[in-house]
Structure formats: C-alpha cells, structure tokens
Amino acid sequence: MADSIHRLHAAVLAARSRDPAHSRTARLVAEGLPKMAKKLAEEAFEVGLDAVQGDRTGAIRESADLIYNLVVLWSAMGIAPEDVWREMDRREALHGIAEKLPKGRGKLAAPSLPAGLPLLAVKR
C-alpha cells in the first residue's frame, strides 16, 4: 500500500499544475485548504456511515476517496508520505503499532479552524 500512496502522492503533485477546468485535483487545490479539509471530513463521514450501515463495498470505495483527499491535503501542506510513516514508526516504538498515543501526551497543539469554514451538510 505504501507504494500506492507514493504513486498517488506523485500523481497529485503533478496534477496540481494542470488546468482546473480539466483536473479535479487541480480544481480542489485551487479552492484552498478549507475546501480540501471539508472534502476530507465528508469522505471520513461517508466511510463511517457505510460502516454503521454494514455496507462493506461502500466503505471500501469511500475509503479510497478518503485516502485520495488526504493525500491532496498533504500535498497542499507540504507533507510527504514519509513524514507520516516516520510518525507511525515513532508511535509504534512507544506504544505498539495497534495503539494510539494516550490523550494529552505526545500531541501537537490542535490547530484552530479558519474563520468562516462552513459546517458540513449531511447528505441523506
């Protein structure tokens, strides 16, 4: 999977400079970080909703969308997959691969959302 993420990251970096009229990735990047964050949150919600509904196929498809939108956001923030892999390695060394860091320890300060970031509308 890491190879797929690396290929996706490289493709996203290349697509950012394309014409937004013809590239979904370029259009998303042109719309800025608030739009990218909104799309990421929407996809995460859709994965969760499919899980609650027991829709395995839907969860797989929405997970792929979630990963795509995460990589687009990474690219806009100057984050490479290796940056995330290093953090995962650090956490594994501290608590094991299947554990999350305890609350309040090892966390970076939570960023505040930009003013005017629209709330997500739930599709029904």
DSSP file with accessible surface (Angstrom, degrees, kcal/mol):
  #  RESIDUE AA STRUCTURE BP1 BP2  ACC     N-H-->O    O-->H-N    N-H-->O    O-->H-N    TCO  KAPPA ALPHA  PHI   PSI    X-CA   Y-CA   Z-CA
    1    1 A M     >        0   0  155      0, 0.0     4,-2.5     0, 0.0     5,-0.2   0.000 360.0 360.0 360.0 -36.4    0.0    0.0    0.0
    2    2 A A  H  >  +     0   0   45      1,-0.2     4,-2.6     2,-0.2     5,-0.2   0.889 360.0  53.1 -57.1 -37.5    2.8    2.4    0.7
    3    3 A D  H  > S+     0   0  114      1,-0.2     4,-2.6     2,-0.2    -1,-0.2   0.906 108.2  50.1 -63.1 -40.1    3.8    2.2   -2.9
    4    4 A S  H  > S+     0   0   58      2,-0.2     4,-2.7     1,-0.2    -2,-0.2   0.909 110.7  49.0 -63.7 -41.6    0.2    3.1   -3.9
    5    5 A I  H  X S+     0   0   10     -4,-2.5     4,-3.0     2,-0.2    -2,-0.2   0.914 111.1  50.3 -64.5 -42.2    0.3    6.1   -1.6
    6    6 A H  H  X S+     0   0   56     -4,-2.6     4,-2.5    -5,-0.2    -2,-0.2   0.922 112.3  47.0 -62.0 -43.0    3.6    7.2   -3.0
    7    7 A R  H  X S+     0   0  155     -4,-2.6     4,-2.5     2,-0.2    -2,-0.2   0.916 113.4  48.7 -64.4 -42.3    2.3    6.9   -6.6
    8    8 A L  H  X S+     0   0   46     -4,-2.7     4,-2.8     2,-0.2     5,-0.2   0.935 110.8  50.5 -62.4 -44.9   -0.9    8.7   -5.7
    9    9 A H  H  X S+     0   0   24     -4,-3.0     4,-2.6     1,-0.2    -2,-0.2   0.931 111.7  47.5 -59.9 -45.5    1.2   11.5   -4.0
   10   10 A A  H  X S+     0   0   57     -4,-2.5     4,-2.1     1,-0.2    -1,-0.2   0.911 112.9  49.0 -62.3 -41.6    3.4   11.9   -7.1
   11   11 A A  H  X S+     0   0   55     -4,-2.5     4,-2.4     2,-0.2    -2,-0.2   0.897 110.8  50.1 -66.5 -39.0    0.3   12.0   -9.3
   12   12 A V  H  X S+     0   0    3     -4,-2.8     4,-1.7     2,-0.2    -2,-0.2   0.929 109.0  51.8 -64.7 -44.3   -1.4   14.6   -7.1
   13   13 A L  H  < S+     0   0   76     -4,-2.6     4,-0.4     1,-0.2    -2,-0.2   0.915 113.3  45.2 -58.6 -40.9    1.8   16.7   -7.2
   14   14 A A  H >< S+     0   0   52     -4,-2.1     3,-0.9     1,-0.2    -1,-0.2   0.889 111.7  51.8 -69.2 -38.6    1.8   16.5  -11.0
   15   15 A A  H >< S+     0   0    4     -4,-2.4     3,-1.9     1,-0.2    11,-0.2   0.746  89.9  78.7 -73.5 -21.0   -1.9   17.2  -11.3
   16   16 A R  T 3< S+     0   0   94     -4,-1.7    -1,-0.2     1,-0.3    -2,-0.1   0.804  94.3  49.0 -59.3 -28.8   -1.8   20.4   -9.1
   17   17 A S  T <  S+     0   0  111     -3,-0.9    -1,-0.3    -4,-0.4    -2,-0.2   0.442  91.7 103.3 -93.5   2.0   -0.4   22.4  -12.0
   18   18 A R  S <  S-     0   0  142     -3,-1.9     5,-0.1     1,-0.1    -3,-0.0  -0.243  89.9 -76.3 -76.5 172.8   -3.0   21.2  -14.6
   19   19 A D    >>  -     0   0   87      1,-0.2     3,-2.2     3,-0.1     4,-1.1  -0.535  35.4-142.8 -70.2 120.0   -5.9   23.3  -15.8
   20   20 A P  T 34 S+     0   0   52      0, 0.0     7,-0.3     0, 0.0    -1,-0.2   0.758  99.2  65.9 -58.2 -21.7   -8.6   23.2  -13.0
   21   21 A A  T 34 S+     0   0   71      1,-0.2     3,-0.1     5,-0.1    -2,-0.1   0.741 116.0  27.1 -70.4 -20.1  -11.3   23.0  -15.8
   22   22 A H  T <4 S+     0   0  163     -3,-2.2     2,-0.5     1,-0.2    -1,-0.2   0.414 115.3  64.4-121.5  -2.4   -9.9   19.6  -16.7
   23   23 A S     X  -     0   0   11     -4,-1.1     4,-2.4     1,-0.1     5,-0.2  -0.967  54.7-162.1-130.7 118.6   -8.4   18.3  -13.5
   24   24 A R  H  > S+     0   0  160     -2,-0.5     4,-2.4     1,-0.2     5,-0.2   0.890  97.8  51.6 -61.6 -39.1  -10.5   17.5  -10.4
   25   25 A T  H  > S+     0   0   17      2,-0.2     4,-2.6     1,-0.2     5,-0.2   0.943 109.7  47.8 -64.6 -47.2   -7.3   17.6   -8.3
   26   26 A A  H  > S+     0   0    2    -11,-0.2     4,-2.6     1,-0.2    -2,-0.2   0.902 112.2  50.7 -61.4 -38.8   -6.2   21.0   -9.7
   27   27 A R  H  X S+     0   0  104     -4,-2.4     4,-1.6    -7,-0.3    -1,-0.2   0.933 110.5  48.5 -65.1 -44.2   -9.6   22.4   -9.0
   28   28 A L  H  X S+     0   0   13     -4,-2.4     4,-0.5     1,-0.2     3,-0.3   0.934 113.0  47.7 -62.6 -43.9   -9.6   21.1   -5.4
   29   29 A V  H >< S+     0   0   34     -4,-2.6     3,-1.4     1,-0.2    -1,-0.2   0.917 109.3  53.8 -63.9 -41.6   -6.1   22.5   -4.8
   30   30 A A  H 3< S+     0   0   74     -4,-2.6    -1,-0.2     1,-0.3    -2,-0.2   0.811 100.7  61.2 -63.7 -27.9   -7.2   25.9   -6.4
   31   31 A E  H 3< S-     0   0   99     -4,-1.6     4,-0.4    -3,-0.3    -1,-0.3   0.639 108.9-130.4 -76.5 -14.6  -10.1   26.0   -4.0
   32   32 A G    <X  -     0   0   23     -3,-1.4     4,-2.1    -4,-0.5     3,-0.3  -0.085  29.0 -54.1  95.5 170.9   -7.8   26.1   -1.0
   33   33 A L  H  > S+     0   0   78      1,-0.2     4,-3.1     2,-0.2     5,-0.3   0.855 125.5  58.2 -58.8 -41.1   -7.2   24.3    2.3
   34   34 A P  H  > S+     0   0   53      0, 0.0     4,-2.2     0, 0.0    -1,-0.2   0.928 110.1  44.8 -58.5 -40.8  -10.7   24.9    3.7
   35   35 A K  H  > S+     0   0   70     -4,-0.4     4,-2.6    -3,-0.3    -2,-0.2   0.916 113.6  50.1 -67.4 -42.2  -12.3   23.1    0.8
   36   36 A M  H  X S+     0   0    4     -4,-2.1     4,-2.3    -8,-0.2    -1,-0.2   0.923 111.7  48.2 -61.7 -43.0   -9.7   20.3    0.9
   37   37 A A  H  X S+     0   0   37     -4,-3.1     4,-2.5     2,-0.2    -2,-0.2   0.900 110.9  51.4 -64.6 -39.7  -10.4   19.9    4.7
   38   38 A K  H  X S+     0   0   53     -4,-2.2     4,-2.5    -5,-0.3    -2,-0.2   0.930 110.2  48.4 -62.8 -45.1  -14.2   19.9    4.1
   39   39 A K  H  X S+     0   0   38     -4,-2.6     4,-2.4     2,-0.2    -2,-0.2   0.909 111.0  51.3 -63.2 -40.7  -13.8   17.1    1.4
   40   40 A L  H  X S+     0   0   34     -4,-2.3     4,-2.3     1,-0.2    -2,-0.2   0.939 111.3  47.2 -61.2 -46.0  -11.7   15.1    3.7
   41   41 A A  H  X S+     0   0   41     -4,-2.5     4,-2.5     1,-0.2    -2,-0.2   0.896 110.4  52.9 -63.5 -40.8  -14.2   15.3    6.5
   42   42 A E  H  X S+     0   0   25     -4,-2.5     4,-2.3     1,-0.2    -1,-0.2   0.923 110.5  47.2 -60.5 -44.5  -17.1   14.4    4.1
   43   43 A E  H  X S+     0   0    8     -4,-2.4     4,-2.3     2,-0.2    23,-0.2   0.899 110.7  51.6 -66.6 -39.2  -15.3   11.3    3.0
   44   44 A A  H  X S+     0   0   47     -4,-2.3     4,-2.3     1,-0.2    -1,-0.2   0.923 110.5  49.6 -62.3 -42.3  -14.5   10.3    6.6
   45   45 A F  H  X S+     0   0   97     -4,-2.5     4,-2.9     1,-0.2    -1,-0.2   0.917 109.4  51.6 -60.4 -44.2  -18.1   10.7    7.5
   46   46 A E  H  X S+     0   0   32     -4,-2.3     4,-2.6     2,-0.2    -2,-0.2   0.886 108.1  51.4 -64.9 -36.5  -19.2    8.6    4.5
   47   47 A V  H  X S+     0   0   30     -4,-2.3     4,-2.3    15,-0.2    -1,-0.2   0.950 112.7  46.7 -62.0 -47.2  -16.8    5.8    5.5
   48   48 A G  H  X S+     0   0   34     -4,-2.3     4,-2.6     1,-0.2    -2,-0.2   0.908 111.5  50.6 -61.7 -42.0  -18.3    5.8    9.0
   49   49 A L  H  X S+     0   0   60     -4,-2.9     4,-2.2     1,-0.2    -1,-0.2   0.932 110.3  49.1 -63.6 -44.7  -21.8    5.9    7.7
   50   50 A D  H  <>S+     0   0   20     -4,-2.6     5,-2.8     1,-0.2     4,-0.4   0.897 110.8  52.0 -61.5 -37.9  -21.2    2.9    5.4
   51   51 A A  H ><5S+     0   0   65     -4,-2.3     3,-1.4     1,-0.2    -2,-0.2   0.945 109.3  48.3 -63.4 -46.8  -19.6    1.1    8.3
   52   52 A V  H 3<5S+     0   0  126     -4,-2.6    -1,-0.2     1,-0.3    -2,-0.2   0.877 112.7  49.3 -61.2 -35.8  -22.7    1.7   10.5
   53   53 A Q  T 3<5S-     0   0  125     -4,-2.2    -1,-0.3    -5,-0.2    -2,-0.2   0.489 113.6-119.8 -82.4  -3.7  -24.9    0.5    7.7
   54   54 A G  T < 5 +     0   0   65     -3,-1.4     2,-1.3    -4,-0.4    -3,-0.2   0.719  61.4 149.9  73.3  21.0  -22.8   -2.6    7.2
   55   55 A D     >< +     0   0   69     -5,-2.8     4,-2.5    -6,-0.2    -1,-0.2  -0.683  17.4 174.8 -91.2  88.5  -22.0   -1.6    3.6
   56   56 A R  H  > S+     0   0  187     -2,-1.3     4,-2.2     2,-0.2    -1,-0.2   0.920  78.5  48.7 -61.8 -46.2  -18.6   -3.2    3.1
   57   57 A T  H  > S+     0   0   71      1,-0.2     4,-2.5     2,-0.2    -1,-0.2   0.925 112.5  48.6 -62.3 -44.3  -18.3   -2.3   -0.6
   58   58 A G  H  > S+     0   0    8      1,-0.2     4,-3.0     2,-0.2     5,-0.3   0.909 109.6  52.4 -61.3 -41.9  -19.3    1.3    0.1
   59   59 A A  H  X S+     0   0   19     -4,-2.5     4,-2.0     2,-0.2    -1,-0.2   0.887 109.6  49.7 -63.4 -37.2  -16.8    1.5    2.9
   60   60 A I  H  X S+     0   0   89     -4,-2.2     4,-1.9     2,-0.2    -2,-0.2   0.951 113.8  44.9 -64.9 -47.9  -14.1    0.3    0.6
   61   61 A R  H  X S+     0   0  171     -4,-2.5     4,-1.8     1,-0.2    -2,-0.2   0.928 115.4  46.2 -63.4 -45.3  -15.0    2.8   -2.1
   62   62 A E  H  X S+     0   0   39     -4,-3.0     4,-2.7     1,-0.2    -1,-0.2   0.841 107.9  58.3 -68.8 -30.4  -15.3    5.7    0.3
   63   63 A S  H  X S+     0   0   41     -4,-2.0     4,-2.7    -5,-0.3    -1,-0.2   0.904 104.8  50.5 -63.8 -40.0  -12.0    4.7    2.0
   64   64 A A  H  X S+     0   0   60     -4,-1.9     4,-2.4     2,-0.2    -2,-0.2   0.917 111.4  48.1 -63.5 -40.9  -10.3    5.1   -1.4
   65   65 A D  H  X S+     0   0   66     -4,-1.8     4,-2.6     2,-0.2    -2,-0.2   0.901 110.6  52.5 -63.2 -40.7  -11.9    8.5   -1.7
   66   66 A L  H  X S+     0   0   44     -4,-2.7     4,-2.4   -23,-0.2    -2,-0.2   0.935 109.8  47.5 -61.4 -45.5  -10.8    9.4    1.8
   67   67 A I  H  X S+     0   0   53     -4,-2.7     4,-2.6     2,-0.2     5,-0.2   0.922 111.2  51.6 -63.8 -43.6   -7.2    8.4    1.1
   68   68 A Y  H  X S+     0   0   46     -4,-2.4     4,-2.3     1,-0.2    -2,-0.2   0.957 112.4  45.1 -55.9 -51.6   -7.2   10.4   -2.2
   69   69 A N  H  X S+     0   0    7     -4,-2.6     4,-2.2     1,-0.2    -1,-0.2   0.864 111.3  53.6 -65.9 -32.4   -8.5   13.5   -0.3
   70   70 A L  H  X S+     0   0   55     -4,-2.4     4,-2.8    -5,-0.2    -1,-0.2   0.943 109.5  47.8 -64.4 -44.6   -6.0   13.0    2.5
   71   71 A V  H  X S+     0   0    0     -4,-2.6     4,-2.6     2,-0.2    -2,-0.2   0.889 109.6  53.0 -66.6 -36.7   -3.1   12.9    0.0
   72   72 A V  H  X S+     0   0    0     -4,-2.3     4,-1.9    -5,-0.2    -1,-0.2   0.946 111.3  46.7 -61.8 -45.0   -4.4   16.0   -1.7
   73   73 A L  H  X S+     0   0   23     -4,-2.2     4,-1.5     1,-0.2    -2,-0.2   0.925 110.7  52.4 -62.9 -44.3   -4.4   17.8    1.6
   74   74 A W  H  X>S+     0   0   26     -4,-2.8     5,-2.8     1,-0.2     4,-0.5   0.931 107.6  52.4 -54.6 -47.3   -0.9   16.5    2.4
   75   75 A S  H ><5S+     0   0    6     -4,-2.6     3,-0.9     1,-0.3    -1,-0.2   0.888 108.5  49.7 -61.0 -37.7    0.3   17.9   -0.9
   76   76 A A  H 3<5S+     0   0   35     -4,-1.9    -1,-0.3     1,-0.2    -2,-0.2   0.785 113.4  46.7 -71.1 -25.4   -1.1   21.3   -0.2
   77   77 A M  H 3<5S-     0   0  108     -4,-1.5    -1,-0.2    -3,-0.5    -2,-0.2   0.372 116.1-111.0 -97.3   2.8    0.5   21.3    3.3
   78   78 A G  T <<5 +     0   0   66     -3,-0.9     2,-0.5    -4,-0.5    -3,-0.2   0.776  68.3 146.5  73.4  26.3    3.9   20.1    2.1
   79   79 A I      < -     0   0   48     -5,-2.8    -1,-0.3    -6,-0.2    -2,-0.1  -0.856  32.0-160.0 -99.1 127.1    3.5   16.8    3.8
   80   80 A A    >>  -     0   0   24     -2,-0.5     3,-1.4    -3,-0.1     4,-1.1  -0.722  32.1-111.8 -99.7 154.3    5.1   13.7    2.1
   81   81 A P  H 3> S+     0   0    0      0, 0.0     4,-2.6     0, 0.0     3,-0.4   0.880 117.6  62.5 -52.0 -36.8    4.0   10.2    2.9
   82   82 A E  H 3> S+     0   0   77      1,-0.2     4,-2.4     2,-0.2     5,-0.2   0.823  96.4  58.8 -60.4 -31.7    7.4    9.6    4.5
   83   83 A D  H <> S+     0   0   61     -3,-1.4     4,-1.5     2,-0.2    -1,-0.2   0.915 110.0  42.3 -62.0 -42.6    6.6   12.3    7.1
   84   84 A V  H  X S+     0   0   38     -4,-1.1     4,-2.5    -3,-0.4    -2,-0.2   0.903 111.5  54.5 -71.3 -40.5    3.5   10.3    8.2
   85   85 A W  H  X S+     0   0   64     -4,-2.6     4,-2.6     1,-0.2    -2,-0.2   0.903 106.5  52.8 -61.6 -39.0    5.4    7.0    8.1
   86   86 A R  H  X S+     0   0  146     -4,-2.4     4,-2.5     2,-0.2    -1,-0.2   0.913 109.3  48.7 -61.9 -41.7    8.0    8.4   10.4
   87   87 A E  H  X S+     0   0   61     -4,-1.5     4,-2.5     2,-0.2    -2,-0.2   0.906 110.9  50.5 -65.1 -39.0    5.3    9.4   12.9
   88   88 A M  H  X S+     0   0   84     -4,-2.5     4,-2.5     2,-0.2    -2,-0.2   0.920 110.4  49.6 -64.5 -41.0    3.8    6.0   12.7
   89   89 A D  H  X S+     0   0   98     -4,-2.6     4,-2.2     2,-0.2    -2,-0.2   0.908 110.1  51.4 -62.1 -42.3    7.2    4.4   13.3
   90   90 A R  H  X S+     0   0   98     -4,-2.5     4,-1.5     1,-0.2    -2,-0.2   0.940 112.0  46.0 -61.0 -44.4    7.7    6.7   16.3
   91   91 A R  H  X>S+     0   0   87     -4,-2.5     4,-3.1     1,-0.2     5,-0.6   0.892 109.4  54.5 -66.6 -40.1    4.3    5.7   17.7
   92   92 A E  H  X5S+     0   0   93     -4,-2.5     4,-1.9     1,-0.2    -1,-0.2   0.918 107.1  51.5 -59.3 -42.2    4.9    2.1   17.2
   93   93 A A  H  <5S+     0   0   88     -4,-2.2    -1,-0.2     1,-0.2    -2,-0.2   0.851 117.0  40.4 -63.9 -32.5    8.2    2.3   19.1
   94   94 A L  H  <5S-     0   0   97     -4,-1.5    -2,-0.2    -5,-0.2    -1,-0.2   0.888 139.4  -1.2 -82.0 -43.5    6.3    4.0   22.0
   95   95 A H  H  <5S-     0   0   68     -4,-3.1    -3,-0.2     1,-0.2    -2,-0.2   0.369 105.0 -90.5-134.3  -0.8    3.1    2.0   22.2
   96   96 A G    ><< -     0   0   30     -4,-1.9     3,-1.3    -5,-0.6    -1,-0.2   0.003  43.9 -83.4  96.4 153.9    2.9   -0.6   19.5
   97   97 A I  T 3  S+     0   0  110      1,-0.3    -1,-0.1    -5,-0.1    -5,-0.1   0.798 124.7  51.2 -66.5 -29.2    1.5   -0.4   16.0
   98   98 A A  T 3  S+     0   0   88     -3,-0.1     2,-0.3    -6,-0.1    -1,-0.3   0.239  97.5  83.8 -97.1  16.6   -2.1   -1.1   17.0
   99   99 A E    <   -     0   0  125     -3,-1.3     2,-0.3    -8,-0.1    -4,-0.1  -0.896  66.3-139.4-120.3 150.4   -2.3    1.6   19.7
  100  100 A K        -     0   0  138     -2,-0.3     3,-0.1     1,-0.1    -2,-0.0  -0.764  39.7 -91.8-100.2 150.3   -2.9    5.3   19.6
  101  101 A L        -     0   0   16     -2,-0.3     3,-0.1     1,-0.1    -1,-0.1  -0.299  52.7 -97.4 -58.4 143.0   -1.0    7.7   21.7
  102  102 A P    >   -     0   0   49      0, 0.0     3,-1.7     0, 0.0    -1,-0.1  -0.269  50.2 -87.6 -59.9 150.6   -2.7    8.4   25.1
  103  103 A K  T 3  S+     0   0  158      1,-0.2     3,-0.1    -3,-0.1    -3,-0.0  -0.313 111.6  14.3 -60.0 136.6   -4.8   11.6   25.2
  104  104 A G  T 3  S+     0   0   66      1,-0.1     2,-0.4    -3,-0.1    -1,-0.2   0.397 107.4  95.9  82.2  -3.7   -2.8   14.6   26.2
  105  105 A R  S <  S+     0   0  164     -3,-1.7    -1,-0.1     1,-0.1     3,-0.1  -0.973  91.8   0.6-123.4 133.3    0.6   13.1   25.6
  106  106 A G  S    S+     0   0   49     -2,-0.4     2,-0.3     1,-0.3    -1,-0.1   0.612  94.9 134.7  73.8  10.4    2.7   13.4   22.5
  107  107 A K        -     0   0  133     -5,-0.1    -1,-0.3     1,-0.0     2,-0.2  -0.690  52.1-132.5 -93.6 147.4    0.1   15.6   20.8
  108  108 A L        -     0   0  160     -2,-0.3     2,-0.0     1,-0.1    -3,-0.0  -0.554  46.9 -79.4 -83.8 159.3    0.8   18.7   18.9
  109  109 A A        -     0   0   97     -2,-0.2    -1,-0.1     1,-0.1     0, 0.0  -0.365  53.5-110.3 -59.4 134.5   -1.3   21.7   19.7
  110  110 A A        -     0   0   91      1,-0.1     2,-0.1    -3,-0.1    -1,-0.1  -0.526  32.1-126.5 -70.0 128.9   -4.6   21.4   18.0
  111  111 A P        -     0   0  122      0, 0.0     2,-0.3     0, 0.0    -1,-0.1  -0.443  19.9-121.6 -74.1 150.2   -4.9   24.0   15.2
  112  112 A S        -     0   0  113     -2,-0.1     3,-0.1     1,-0.1     0, 0.0  -0.649  29.9-107.7 -87.4 150.8   -7.9   26.2   15.1
  113  113 A L        -     0   0  131     -2,-0.3     3,-0.1     1,-0.1    -1,-0.1  -0.509  40.8 -97.5 -75.0 145.8  -10.2   26.1   12.1
  114  114 A P    >   -     0   0   71      0, 0.0     3,-1.6     0, 0.0    -1,-0.1  -0.313  48.1 -95.1 -61.5 144.3  -10.1   29.1    9.8
  115  115 A A  T 3  S+     0   0  105      1,-0.2    -3,-0.0    -3,-0.1     0, 0.0  -0.342 110.1  23.8 -59.2 138.8  -12.8   31.7   10.4
  116  116 A G  T 3  S+     0   0   81      1,-0.3    -1,-0.2    -3,-0.1     3,-0.0   0.533  76.8 156.1  84.0   6.5  -15.8   31.2    8.1
  117  117 A L    <   -     0   0   41     -3,-1.6    -1,-0.3     1,-0.1    -4,-0.0  -0.527  45.3-122.8 -66.4 120.4  -15.1   27.5    7.5
  118  118 A P        -     0   0   79      0, 0.0     2,-0.1     0, 0.0    -1,-0.1  -0.330  20.0-113.0 -68.4 146.7  -18.6   26.2    6.5
  119  119 A L        -     0   0  166      1,-0.1     2,-0.3    -3,-0.0   -81,-0.0  -0.472  38.3-101.7 -72.3 152.1  -20.2   23.4    8.5
  120  120 A L        -     0   0   71     -2,-0.1     2,-0.4     1,-0.0    -1,-0.1  -0.551  28.3-138.2 -78.2 137.4  -20.6   20.1    6.7
  121  121 A A        -     0   0   80     -2,-0.3     2,-0.5    -3,-0.0    -1,-0.0  -0.788  18.1-128.2 -93.1 134.9  -24.1   19.3    5.4
  122  122 A V        -     0   0   73     -2,-0.4     2,-0.4   -77,-0.0   -80,-0.0  -0.744  18.0-139.2 -85.7 124.5  -25.1   15.7    5.9
  123  123 A K              0   0  140     -2,-0.5    -1,-0.0     0, 0.0     0, 0.0  -0.683 360.0 360.0 -82.0 135.3  -26.4   14.0    2.8
  124  124 A R              0   0  271     -2,-0.4    -2,-0.0     0, 0.0     0, 0.0  -0.920 360.0 360.0-126.5 360.0  -29.4   11.8    3.3
